[in-house]
């Protein structure tokens, strides 16, 4: 953006006044300012230090969860950015509390606040969730139990009413603020009010410990409402079993378990991790953790992905991605700016965010009305944001700020400031010359000195320590007055410093104070339009995610699924999105699941024939459709679901105090309790953890429970090696039997990985064991035992085993006879 040649004194940034500006200069005045330095035999001077490193992007969140009467209310705060979020009250049923689990995965808090008086099923679920996350090296989360008095409804309402937000009307009274908050918060949602009030109280009491600021108070930049009403419920085991996420712990024992130390393995999240910005990368995780059943949202995302998959949109996509790289989290930056602790690169990041966000809106205008999402960005009211970026460009000298390491104002903005800077510039050469003259006066063993200014002490000469273990007498230098030592520098008051005190005085700190006042006025303008900026940045982050999905869809030839409210899953030539990355060839398969085509599919077939991969690929295709993505298939029609449950992956953990079979039972019980007609259940070899008879009985009982629902039966994909399962379940047309094809070649099965109708006749376990490397003798003995079991007789005697038994018997006999 170019500078405007109009009168700068008309800017609202320069016309605003701040009565507290003087009080906010303490942080600046406590620092020393290095003006010039000199080294022996060198003529180079430095004016400051350049900031090259940025702060960590790690965000810590404190979550309050309050559940009463089957309704969940929650609120959380991001400590680094001052963002407040409140959850719309939602029904959450015990004992699983799936809505809380979904919220926990999206928020990833470092601390959860609970009601100390409530020790029921909800608290037990929270404890189990936190402990399981710790055991899986996903980061540490602390549980804090608050007194029930902190959740008093009237007290919580008073705390919320006293909440001050930058987005509220200017100079509003208490009554006006209360009225404004009522437009944001629904006080009839009592659980959410309890949660937000308790959170505000906890932050107020513990802010010094949480933010490491002894004198600070919590300041909130925004309050936003979040909702889980449209979410498709997916439990943690399903995310892990389908490999939507796959965290790999850090190999170092020192970093293992530390939040943010794990990396992503082969997973759907890794596949789609092609965002241009870090903000988009974080938003991608939230997007994948919030599959939605809202058809309007899904269709809007599909329209955008379809547009960016077209060749004619490549130029626009590249231009947008080049701008998305500069989009940052403005809440974190503005928090630093508001606290007067922002560094030059953070001001530059805010300007780049403003400039590129406005540029993205302008680029979306060229796309026309091809997508509702792009149309929303094109119609976004960004005039205020343009003005903010223009103010920053006209006021801040970014290059000089980077060099001096502080907020620096351009020439021509403020005449009084320009006069001070001209005075300082005319004397800057004098200070450099003074540093050189002082270096010549110093003893030859001193190699470096610098001229610096400190409030209340004036100009000082800083001399680098020339030896270790200097005594007080050694620190005395001729014609120098020793002042103090700070780390590796000893500070003196020389004759040259006294002359500078008289000649220059407090010009430099006055310049810093003047620029700080301008910075505060500019910050006030930024905060006035914070809501507009954050809304646009959120849109840009979502755009970044959808462009990344379009890149993957285009690269792997994904197709747009047809979404509807009907109960149907129809996939032609479906492929597994992750197996396509790891193998050269993949055999696609179809699936038809509906009331007419049968919504219960029982898969049988040999071991390693592809049953698990087939079910996972269907689960992932259905899941991707509910994210708004295109899917790996020739065509797909998916009815909107409300739940996706699986019994695939068994995660054993010592902290869980459960065996593998008990974990399987818990997963199956959850699927039976929570599933509805609009659900998808994927069950892989349930019952294998116990005896064959008991496992078959449990599997048949669970299947019958679902089949008795009739037309309300959910979509079920079941893989089993119990080939006689058909004899133990009800005969109904909604059940279809599928198997995987194979051919026998040289007495060995060759798997074709194609699904077809019918049931399998053998599992070929012995042949698969031999192919896996089991010894021929072991396999031969297993065949004899299997034949004997089938004929209800004892297996033939193994002479090798018998001889060893006889030898042991003889040894025992001889030992007993010897003792007698």
C-alpha positions in Angstrom: 0.0 0.0 0.0 1.4 3.4 -1.0 1.6 6.4 1.3 -1.1 9.0 1.2 0.1 12.6 0.6 -2.8 14.1 2.5 -2.4 16.0 5.8 -1.4 13.4 8.4 -2.7 15.4 11.3 -6.2 14.5 10.2 -5.7 10.9 11.0 -7.8 9.6 14.0 -4.7 7.8 15.2 -2.9 11.1 15.8 -5.9 12.9 17.1 -6.6 10.5 19.9 -5.3 11.2 23.4 -4.4 8.8 26.2 -4.2 10.0 29.8 -2.5 6.8 30.9 0.3 6.9 28.3 2.9 8.2 30.8 2.2 5.4 33.2 2.7 2.8 30.5 6.3 3.7 29.8 7.8 1.9 32.8 8.8 -1.1 30.7 10.6 1.1 28.2 12.3 3.3 30.9 13.7 0.4 32.7 15.8 -0.6 29.7 19.1 0.9 28.6 19.5 2.2 25.1 22.8 1.5 23.3 23.5 4.5 21.1 26.9 3.7 19.6 29.7 1.2 20.2 33.3 0.9 19.2 35.9 -1.9 19.0 39.6 -1.4 19.0 41.0 -1.5 15.4 37.4 -1.4 14.0 35.3 1.5 12.7 32.0 -0.3 12.7 29.1 1.0 14.8 25.9 -0.7 15.7 22.6 1.0 16.6 20.7 -1.9 18.1 19.9 -5.6 17.9 17.9 -7.2 15.2 15.0 -9.4 16.2 15.2 -12.6 14.1 13.4 -15.2 16.1 9.7 -15.5 16.5 7.9 -16.8 19.6 6.5 -20.3 19.8 3.0 -20.9 18.3 2.0 -23.1 21.3 -1.3 -22.1 22.7 -2.4 -23.1 26.2 -6.1 -23.4 27.0 -8.0 -23.6 30.3 -11.3 -25.5 30.0 -14.3 -25.5 32.4 -16.8 -28.4 31.9 -20.0 -28.4 33.9 -22.6 -31.1 33.4 -25.9 -31.3 35.2 -29.2 -33.0 34.4 -27.8 -34.6 31.3 -26.8 -31.2 29.8 -23.2 -30.1 29.2 -22.0 -26.5 29.5 -18.4 -25.4 28.9 -16.2 -22.4 28.4 -12.5 -22.1 27.8 -9.8 -19.4 27.4 -6.6 -19.3 25.3 -4.1 -17.8 27.7 -1.7 -16.5 25.0 -4.3 -14.6 23.0 -7.1 -13.7 25.5 -9.8 -15.4 23.5 -12.9 -16.6 25.4 -15.2 -19.3 24.0 -18.5 -20.5 25.4 -20.2 -23.7 24.4 -23.9 -23.7 23.5 -25.6 -25.9 26.1 -26.0 -29.4 24.6 -27.4 -32.8 25.7 -24.6 -35.2 26.7 -25.6 -38.7 27.9 -23.8 -40.8 30.4 -21.7 -42.9 30.8 -19.6 -42.1 27.7 -20.3 -38.3 27.4 -19.4 -38.2 23.7 -20.0 -34.5 23.4 -17.4 -33.7 26.1 -14.9 -36.1 24.4 -15.4 -34.2 21.1 -14.9 -30.9 22.8 -11.8 -32.2 24.6 -10.2 -33.3 21.4 -10.8 -30.0 19.7 -9.7 -27.8 22.6 -6.7 -29.8 23.8 -6.6 -28.0 27.2 -3.7 -27.9 29.6 -6.0 -27.6 32.5 -9.6 -28.7 33.1 -11.7 -27.2 36.0 -14.4 -29.4 37.5 -16.9 -29.1 40.3 -15.4 -30.5 43.4 -18.7 -31.5 44.8 -19.6 -33.7 41.8 -17.8 -37.0 41.8 -20.3 -38.9 39.6 -20.0 -40.6 36.2 -19.1 -37.3 34.4 -16.0 -36.7 36.6 -14.9 -40.3 36.2 -15.2 -40.0 32.4 -13.1 -36.8 32.5 -10.4 -38.5 34.6 -10.3 -41.5 32.3 -10.0 -39.3 29.2 -7.1 -37.2 30.7 -5.3 -40.3 32.0 -5.6 -42.1 28.7 -4.2 -39.0 26.9 -1.3 -38.9 29.2 -0.6 -42.6 28.7 -0.6 -42.1 24.9 2.1 -39.3 25.1 -0.4 -36.7 23.8 0.6 -34.1 26.4 -0.1 -33.4 30.1 -3.4 -32.0 31.3 -4.0 -30.9 34.9 -7.3 -31.5 36.7 -8.4 -28.8 39.2 -11.5 -29.2 41.4 -13.2 -26.0 42.4 -15.5 -25.3 45.3 -19.2 -25.6 44.5 -19.5 -22.0 45.7 -17.6 -20.9 42.6 -20.5 -22.2 40.5 -23.2 -20.2 42.2 -25.5 -19.0 39.4 -26.0 -15.4 40.6 -22.3 -15.0 41.3 -21.5 -16.3 37.8 -24.0 -13.8 36.2 -22.4 -10.9 38.1 -18.9 -11.9 36.9 -20.1 -12.2 33.3 -21.9 -8.8 33.6 -18.6 -7.2 34.7 -16.8 -8.6 31.7 -15.2 -5.9 29.5 -14.6 -6.7 25.8 -13.0 -4.5 23.0 -16.1 -5.2 20.8 -18.6 -3.6 23.2 -19.9 0.0 22.5 -17.5 2.8 23.3 -18.0 4.6 26.7 -21.0 2.3 27.6 -22.5 2.3 31.1 -22.9 -0.8 33.2 -26.5 -1.2 32.1 -25.5 -0.9 28.4 -22.7 -3.4 28.9 -25.1 -5.9 30.5 -27.5 -5.4 27.6 -24.7 -5.9 25.1 -23.6 -9.1 26.8 -27.2 -10.4 26.7 -27.0 -10.3 22.9 -23.9 -12.5 23.0 -24.7 -14.9 25.9 -28.0 -16.7 26.5 -28.5 -16.6 30.3 -31.2 -19.3 30.0 -28.4 -21.8 29.3 -27.6 -22.2 32.9 -24.8 -24.8 32.5 -22.9 -22.6 30.2 -23.3 -19.6 32.5 -22.0 -21.7 35.4 -19.0 -22.7 33.3 -18.1 -19.2 32.1 -18.5 -17.6 35.5 -16.3 -20.2 37.2 -13.7 -19.7 34.5 -13.6 -16.0 34.9 -13.2 -16.4 38.7 -10.4 -18.9 38.3 -8.5 -16.7 35.8 -8.9 -13.7 38.0 -7.4 -15.5 41.1 -4.6 -17.4 39.2 -3.6 -15.1 36.4 -0.2 -14.2 37.8 0.7 -17.9 38.0 -0.8 -18.8 34.6 0.7 -15.8 32.6 3.9 -15.3 34.7 2.9 -11.7 35.1 2.9 -10.7 38.8 1.1 -7.3 38.3 -1.1 -8.2 35.3 -4.8 -8.9 35.1 -6.7 -11.0 32.6 -7.7 -9.0 29.6 -10.0 -10.7 27.0 -10.0 -9.6 23.4 -13.1 -11.5 22.2 -15.9 -13.8 23.3 -17.2 -16.3 20.8 -19.9 -18.9 20.8 -19.2 -22.5 19.7 -21.6 -25.2 19.0 -21.5 -29.0 18.7 -25.1 -29.4 17.7 -24.2 -30.4 14.1 -21.2 -32.6 14.9 -21.1 -36.2 13.7 -20.1 -38.2 16.8 -16.8 -40.0 16.3 -15.2 -41.6 19.4 -11.4 -41.6 20.1 -11.0 -45.3 19.2 -12.6 -44.7 15.8 -10.2 -41.8 15.0 -7.3 -44.1 15.9 -8.7 -47.2 14.1 -9.4 -45.3 10.9 -6.0 -43.5 11.2 -7.5 -40.0 11.0 -4.8 -39.0 13.4 -1.7 -40.9 14.3 0.6 -39.3 16.9 4.1 -40.7 17.1 6.0 -40.0 20.4 9.3 -38.2 20.3 12.2 -40.6 20.3 14.0 -38.7 23.0 13.1 -39.7 26.6 13.5 -36.1 27.7 10.9 -34.7 25.3 8.5 -37.7 25.3 5.2 -36.7 26.8 5.8 -32.9 26.5 3.0 -31.1 24.8 3.7 -30.5 21.1 6.7 -32.8 21.0 5.0 -35.7 19.1 4.9 -35.8 15.3 2.2 -37.0 13.0 2.6 -40.5 11.5 0.8 -41.9 8.5 -2.7 -40.5 8.8 -5.4 -38.6 7.1 -4.3 -35.4 8.9 -0.8 -35.9 7.5 -2.2 -36.4 4.0 -4.1 -33.1 4.1 -1.3 -31.1 5.9 -0.7 -28.9 2.9 -1.8 -25.6 4.3 0.1 -22.4 3.4 -0.1 -21.0 6.9 0.5 -22.3 10.5 -3.0 -20.9 11.4 -4.5 -23.0 8.6 -2.6 -26.1 9.8 -4.1 -25.7 13.3 -7.5 -25.1 11.8 -7.2 -28.3 9.7 -7.0 -30.4 12.9 -10.2 -28.7 14.2 -11.9 -29.3 10.8 -11.1 -33.0 10.9 -12.2 -33.3 14.5 -15.6 -31.7 13.7 -17.3 -33.7 10.9 -20.7 -32.0 10.4 -24.1 -33.1 9.4 -25.1 -29.7 8.1 -25.8 -30.2 4.4 -25.5 -26.4 3.6 -22.0 -26.3 5.1 -20.9 -29.4 3.3 -22.2 -28.3 -0.1 -20.5 -24.9 0.3 -17.2 -26.6 1.0 -17.6 -29.0 -1.9 -18.3 -26.1 -4.3 -15.1 -24.4 -3.3 -13.0 -27.6 -3.6 -14.6 -28.3 -7.0 -13.7 -24.8 -8.2 -10.0 -25.0 -7.1 -9.7 -28.4 -8.8 -10.3 -26.8 -12.2 -7.2 -26.0 -14.2 -8.4 -22.4 -14.9 -8.3 -21.6 -11.2 -4.6 -22.6 -10.7 -3.4 -19.0 -11.0 -5.9 -17.7 -8.5 -5.1 -20.5 -6.1 -1.3 -19.8 -6.3 -1.9 -16.1 -5.6 -4.2 -16.8 -2.7 -1.7 -19.3 -1.2 1.1 -16.8 -1.5 -1.0 -14.4 0.6 -2.1 -17.0 3.0 1.5 -17.6 4.1 1.4 -14.2 5.9 -1.8 -14.7 7.8 -1.1 -14.9 11.5 -3.1 -15.3 14.7 -4.0 -11.7 15.3 -5.3 -12.3 18.9 -1.8 -13.3 20.0 -0.2 -10.3 18.3 -2.7 -7.8 19.6 -2.3 -9.1 23.1 1.4 -8.3 23.0 0.7 -4.9 21.3 -1.9 -4.1 24.0 0.6 -4.9 26.7 3.2 -2.6 25.1 5.5 -5.6 24.8 5.2 -6.2 21.0 8.4 -6.6 19.1 9.0 -5.1 15.6 8.4 -8.3 13.8 5.0 -8.7 15.5 4.0 -5.3 14.2 5.2 -6.3 10.8 3.2 -9.6 11.1 0.1 -7.7 11.9 0.5 -5.4 9.0 1.2 -8.4 6.6 -1.9 -10.1 8.0 -4.1 -7.0 7.4 -2.6 -6.4 3.9 -2.9 -9.9 2.7 -6.4 -10.5 4.2 -7.7 -7.5 2.3 -5.8 -8.7 -0.8 -7.4 -12.2 -0.6 -10.9 -10.5 -0.5 -10.0 -8.5 -3.6 -8.8 -11.6 -5.4 -12.0 -13.5 -4.5 -14.0 -10.8 -6.4 -12.4 -12.0 -9.6 -13.8 -15.5 -9.1 -17.4 -14.2 -9.4 -20.2 -16.2 -7.9 -18.7 -19.7 -8.6 -18.7 -20.5 -4.8 -20.7 -19.2 -1.9 -17.6 -19.3 0.2 -15.6 -17.1 -2.2 -18.6 -14.8 -2.5 -18.7 -14.3 1.2 -15.0 -13.3 1.2 -15.5 -11.0 -1.8 -18.5 -9.3 -0.1 -16.6 -8.9 3.2 -16.7 -5.3 4.5 -12.9 -4.8 4.6 -12.8 -1.0 4.3 -11.9 -0.6 7.9 -9.2 -3.2 7.6 -7.8 -1.3 4.6 -7.7 1.9 6.7 -5.9 0.1 9.5 -3.3 -1.2 7.1 -3.0 2.2 5.6 -2.4 3.8 9.0 0.3 1.3 9.8 2.0 1.8 6.5 1.9 5.6 6.9 3.0 5.6 10.5 5.5 2.7 11.1 8.9 2.6 9.7 9.3 -1.2 9.6 12.9 -1.3 8.3 14.1 1.1 10.9 12.1 -0.6 13.6 13.8 -3.9 12.7 17.2 -2.2 12.9 16.6 -0.4 16.2 14.6 -3.2 17.8 11.7 -0.9 18.8 8.6 0.7 17.4 9.8 3.6 15.1 7.6 6.2 13.5 8.2 7.4 9.9 9.3 11.0 9.2 6.5 13.4 8.5 3.9 11.9 10.8 4.4 14.1 13.8 6.3 17.5 13.4 7.4 17.6 17.1 8.8 14.1 16.9 10.6 14.9 13.7 12.3 17.9 15.4 13.5 15.6 18.2 14.8 13.0 15.8 16.6 15.7 13.7 18.3 16.8 16.9 19.2 13.3 17.8 20.5 12.5 14.2 22.7 15.6 14.2 24.3 14.4 17.5 24.5 10.7 16.6 27.8 11.2 14.8 29.1 13.0 17.8 28.3 10.1 20.0 30.1 7.7 17.6 33.1 10.0 17.6 32.9 10.1 21.4 33.0 6.3 21.6 36.1 6.3 19.4 37.8 9.0 21.5 37.0 7.2 24.7 38.5 4.0 23.2 41.7 5.8 22.6 41.8 7.0 26.2 41.2 3.6 27.6 44.1 1.2 28.4 45.2 -1.0 25.6 44.0 -4.2 27.2 40.4 -3.0 26.7 39.1 -4.0 23.3 35.5 -2.9 23.2 33.3 0.0 24.6 29.9 1.4 23.9 28.0 4.6 24.6 24.6 4.0 26.2 21.8 5.9 27.8 20.1 5.0 31.1 17.2 6.9 32.7 18.2 8.8 35.8 21.9 8.2 35.1 22.3 9.8 31.7 24.9 8.7 29.2 27.4 6.1 30.3 30.4 4.4 28.9 30.1 0.6 28.9 33.4 -1.3 28.9 33.5 -5.1 28.4 35.1 -7.0 31.2 38.7 -7.6 30.2 39.6 -10.3 32.8 38.1 -12.7 35.3 38.0 -12.1 39.0 38.6 -8.4 38.9 38.8 -6.7 42.2 37.4 -3.3 43.1 40.8 -1.7 42.6 41.2 -3.3 39.2 37.9 -1.9 38.0 39.1 1.7 38.7 40.2 3.4 35.4 41.9 6.8 35.1 39.6 9.8 34.6 36.6 7.5 34.9 34.0 7.3 37.7 32.9 3.7 38.3 29.1 3.4 38.4 28.1 -0.3 38.4 28.7 -3.7 36.7 26.0 -5.6 34.8 27.0 -9.0 33.6 30.0 -8.7 31.2 30.0 -4.9 31.1 31.3 -2.3 33.6 29.7 1.1 33.3 31.6 4.4 33.9 30.8 8.1 33.8 33.5 9.7 31.7 34.1 13.4 30.7 32.6 12.6 27.3 29.5 11.3 29.0 29.1 14.4 31.1 29.4 16.6 28.0 26.7 14.5 26.3 24.4 14.9 29.3 24.7 18.7 29.0 24.5 18.8 25.2 21.8 16.2 24.4 20.0 15.7 27.7 16.9 13.4 27.6 16.3 13.7 23.8 16.5 9.9 23.2 14.0 8.8 25.9 11.7 11.6 24.9 11.7 10.2 21.4 10.9 6.7 22.7 8.1 8.1 24.9 6.6 10.1 22.0 6.7 7.1 19.7 5.1 4.9 22.5 2.2 7.4 22.7 1.6 7.1 19.0 1.8 3.3 19.3 -0.9 3.3 21.9 -3.2 5.4 19.8 -2.6 3.1 16.9 -3.3 0.1 19.1 -6.7 1.6 20.2 -7.7 1.9 16.5 -6.7 -1.8 16.0 -8.8 -2.9 18.9 -11.8 -1.0 17.7 -12.0 -3.2 14.6 -10.8 -6.4 16.2 -14.0 -8.3 15.6 -13.9 -7.6 11.8 -10.3 -8.6 11.6 -10.7 -11.9 13.5 -13.8 -12.9 11.5 -11.8 -12.4 8.2 -8.8 -14.2 9.6 -11.0 -17.2 10.6 -12.4 -17.2 7.0 -8.9 -17.2 5.6 -7.8 -20.1 7.8 -10.8 -22.1 6.6 -10.0 -21.2 3.0 -6.5 -22.4 3.6 -7.8 -25.8 4.7 -10.2 -26.2 1.8 -7.5 -25.3 -0.7 -5.2 -28.0 0.9 -8.0 -30.5 0.5 -8.6 -29.5 -3.1 -4.8 -30.1 -3.8 -5.0 -33.6 -2.4 -8.3 -34.3 -4.2 -6.8 -33.2 -7.5 -3.6 -35.1 -7.1 -5.3 -38.4 -6.3 -8.3 -38.0 -8.6 -11.0 -37.8 -5.9 -14.6 -37.3 -6.9 -17.4 -35.2 -5.4 -19.8 -37.3 -3.3 -23.5 -36.8 -3.5 -24.9 -35.9 -0.1 -28.6 -36.4 0.9 -30.8 -36.9 3.9 -31.7 -40.5 2.7 -30.4 -43.6 4.4 -27.9 -44.8 1.8 -24.2 -45.5 1.3 -23.4 -46.2 -2.3 -19.8 -46.3 -3.4 -18.4 -47.3 -6.8 -14.8 -48.4 -7.1 -13.8 -47.0 -3.7 -10.2 -46.9 -2.6 -8.4 -46.5 0.7 -6.8 -43.0 0.8 -3.8 -44.1 2.9 -3.1 -47.4 1.2 -2.9 -45.6 -2.1 0.2 -43.8 -0.7 2.0 -47.0 0.3 1.3 -49.5 -2.5 1.7 -49.3 -6.2 -1.6 -51.0 -7.1 -4.9 -51.1 -5.3 -8.0 -53.1 -6.1 -11.1 -50.9 -5.8 -14.4 -52.3 -4.5 -18.0 -51.3 -4.4 -20.5 -51.1 -1.5 -24.3 -50.7 -1.5 -26.0 -50.1 1.9 -29.6 -49.1 2.2 -32.9 -50.5 3.3 -33.5 -52.2 -0.1 -29.9 -53.3 -0.7 -29.4 -54.4 2.9 -27.8 -52.2 5.5 -26.0 -55.0 7.4 -23.0 -56.5 5.5 -21.3 -59.6 7.0 -17.9 -60.2 5.5 -16.1 -63.5 5.6 -13.0 -64.6 3.9 -9.5 -66.0 4.4 -7.0 -64.2 6.6 -5.1 -61.4 4.9 -7.7 -61.2 2.0 -8.5 -57.5 2.6 -11.5 -57.4 4.9 -10.2 -54.9 7.3 -8.9 -52.6 4.6 -12.2 -52.8 2.8 -14.2 -51.7 5.9 -11.7 -49.0 6.8 -11.9 -47.5 3.3 -15.7 -47.3 3.5 -15.4 -45.7 6.9 -12.9 -43.1 5.7 -14.9 -42.3 2.5 -18.0 -41.7 4.6 -16.0 -39.7 7.1 -14.4 -37.5 4.3 -17.9 -36.8 2.9 -18.9 -35.4 6.3 -15.9 -33.1 6.4 -16.8 -31.7 3.0 -14.0 -33.3 1.1 -14.0 -35.2 -2.1 -13.6 -39.0 -1.8 -11.4 -41.6 -3.5 -13.9 -43.4 -5.7 -15.4 -43.3 -9.1 -18.7 -42.2 -7.6 -20.3 -42.0 -4.2 -23.7 -41.2 -2.7 -23.7 -40.8 1.1 -26.7 -40.1 3.4 -25.9 -37.8 6.2 -25.0 -39.7 9.4 -25.0 -38.7 13.1 -22.6 -41.3 14.5 -19.6 -43.3 13.2 -18.5 -46.1 15.6 -15.9 -48.8 15.1 -14.6 -51.9 16.8 -11.3 -52.1 15.0 -8.4 -51.0 17.0 -7.8 -52.2 20.5 -5.5 -49.9 22.5 -4.2 -51.7 25.5 -2.9 -49.6 28.4 -1.8 -50.4 31.9 -3.4 -47.3 33.2 -6.8 -48.4 31.8 -6.9 -51.5 34.0 -8.7 -53.4 31.2 -7.8 -56.5 29.1 -8.0 -56.4 25.4 -11.3 -58.3 25.4 -12.8 -55.9 28.0 -11.8 -53.0 25.8 -13.6 -54.7 22.8 -16.7 -55.1 24.9 -16.7 -51.4 25.9 -16.4 -50.4 22.3 -19.2 -52.7 21.2 -21.4 -51.5 24.1 -20.9 -47.9 23.1 -21.8 -48.7 19.5 -25.0 -50.5 20.5 -26.1 -47.8 23.0 -25.4 -44.7 20.9 -26.2 -45.9 17.4 -29.4 -44.8 15.6 -30.8 -45.4 12.2 -28.4 -42.7 10.9 -25.2 -44.4 12.2 -22.4 -46.4 10.7 -20.9 -49.3 12.7 -17.7 -51.0 11.6 -17.0 -54.2 13.6 -13.8 -56.2 12.9 -13.6 -59.7 14.4 -15.5 -59.0 17.6 -15.3 -61.9 20.0 -11.8 -63.2 19.1 -10.5 -62.3 22.6 -12.3 -65.2 24.4 -13.3 -68.8 23.6 -14.8 -69.5 20.2 -18.1 -70.5 21.7 -18.4 -67.5 23.9 -17.3 -65.2 21.2 -19.8 -66.5 18.7 -22.6 -66.2 21.2 -21.7 -62.6 22.0 -21.4 -61.7 18.4 -24.8 -63.3 17.5 -26.5 -61.6 20.4 -25.1 -58.1 19.4 -26.1 -58.7 15.8 -29.7 -59.7 16.8 -30.0 -56.6 19.0 -29.4 -54.5 15.9 -31.5 -56.6 13.5 -34.5 -56.5 15.8 -34.7 -52.7 15.1 -35.9 -53.5 11.5 -35.8 -50.4 9.3 -34.2 -48.5 12.1 -31.1 -50.7 12.0 -27.9 -48.6 11.4 -25.4 -49.3 8.6 -23.3 -52.2 9.8 -20.1 -53.6 8.3 -19.0 -56.8 10.1 -16.0 -59.0 9.4 -15.8 -62.3 11.2 -14.2 -65.7 11.0 -17.2 -67.4 12.6 -18.4 -68.9 9.3 -21.5 -70.4 11.0 -22.8 -67.0 12.2 -25.7 -67.3 9.7 -27.2 -70.1 11.8 -27.4 -68.0 15.0 -29.0 -64.7 13.8 -32.5 -63.9 12.6 -33.2 -64.3 8.9 -34.0 -60.9 7.5 -33.6 -59.2 4.0 -31.5 -56.4 5.4 -28.6 -58.8 5.9 -26.2 -59.4 3.0 -23.2 -61.9 3.1 -20.0 -60.9 1.3 -16.8 -62.7 0.8 -13.4 -61.9 -0.8 -12.3 -63.9 -3.9 -9.3 -66.1 -4.1 -7.9 -68.8 -6.4 -5.9 -71.9 -5.5 -2.6 -72.1 -7.3 -0.2 -75.0 -6.5 -2.2 -75.8 -3.4 -1.9 -72.3 -2.1 -4.5 -69.5 -2.1 -3.9 -66.4 -4.1 -6.0 -63.5 -2.9 -7.7 -61.3 -5.5 -8.9 -58.6 -3.0 -12.3 -58.4 -4.8 -15.5 -58.5 -2.8 -18.4 -60.5 -4.1 -21.6 -62.0 -2.7 -21.7 -65.2 -0.7 -19.9 -66.7 2.2 -16.4 -68.1 2.6 -15.7 -71.8 3.3 -12.3 -71.6 4.8 -10.0 -69.2 6.5 -6.7 -70.7 5.1 -5.1 -70.0 8.4 -2.4 -72.6 8.0 -1.4 -71.4 4.5 -1.2 -67.8 5.8 0.9 -69.0 8.8 3.3 -70.7 6.4 3.6 -67.7 4.2 4.3 -65.6 7.3 7.3 -67.7 8.1 6.1 -70.3 10.6 8.2 -73.4 10.4 7.0 -76.4 8.3 7.1 -78.8 11.3 4.9 -76.4 13.3 2.4 -76.0 10.5 2.3 -79.7 9.9 1.6 -80.4 13.6 -1.1 -77.7 13.6 -2.8 -79.4 10.7 -2.9 -82.7 12.6 -4.4 -81.1 15.6 -7.0 -79.2 13.5 -8.0 -82.5 11.8 -8.4 -84.2 15.1 -10.5 -81.4 16.5 -12.8 -81.6 13.4 -13.2 -85.3 13.8 -13.7 -85.1 17.6 -10.6 -87.3 18.4 -7.2 -86.9 20.0 -4.3 -85.8 17.8 -1.7 -88.5 17.0 1.3 -88.8 19.4 4.3 -86.6 18.8 7.3 -88.8 19.4 9.7 -86.0 20.0 7.4 -84.6 22.7 6.9 -88.0 24.2 10.6 -88.8 24.4 11.2 -85.5 26.3 8.4 -86.3 28.7 9.8 -89.8 29.3 13.3 -88.3 30.0 11.8 -85.9 32.5 9.9 -88.7 34.2 13.0 -90.8 34.5 14.9 -87.9 36.1 12.2 -87.3 38.6 11.9 -91.0 39.4 15.7 -91.4 40.0 15.7 -88.3 42.2 13.0 -89.6 44.4 14.6 -93.1 44.7 17.9 -91.4 45.6 16.4 -89.4 48.4 14.8 -92.5 49.9 
